[in-house]
Amino acid sequence: MADTLPREYTLPGLTEGQCSITVITGSGIDVEAGLPSF
């Protein structure tokens, strides 16, 4: 299933995305809750 998803939706992609979004926007909580951060 991971092969059919964009890298952002794989576990490493989500982890890296969360870290960068938390640092840049401080919206880590929103991302973890599944809410849009933009």
C-alpha positions in Angstrom: 0.0 0.0 0.0 2.9 2.4 0.8 4.0 1.9 -2.8 0.8 3.5 -4.1 0.9 6.5 -1.8 3.0 9.7 -2.2 6.0 9.8 0.0 4.3 12.4 2.2 1.8 9.7 3.4 4.4 7.1 4.3 5.6 6.9 7.9 9.0 8.5 7.2 7.4 11.2 5.1 4.8 12.0 7.8 7.5 12.0 10.5 9.7 14.4 8.5 6.8 16.5 7.5 5.6 16.8 11.1 9.0 17.9 12.3 9.5 20.5 9.6 5.9 21.8 10.0 6.2 22.0 13.8 9.5 24.0 13.5 8.2 26.3 10.7 4.6 26.9 11.7 4.2 25.5 15.2 1.2 23.6 13.9 2.5 20.2 15.0 -0.6 19.7 17.2 -2.9 20.4 14.3 -1.0 18.0 12.1 -1.2 15.2 14.7 -4.9 15.8 15.0 -5.3 15.4 11.3 -6.3 19.1 10.8 -5.1 21.3 7.9 -2.1 23.3 9.0 -2.5 25.9 6.2 
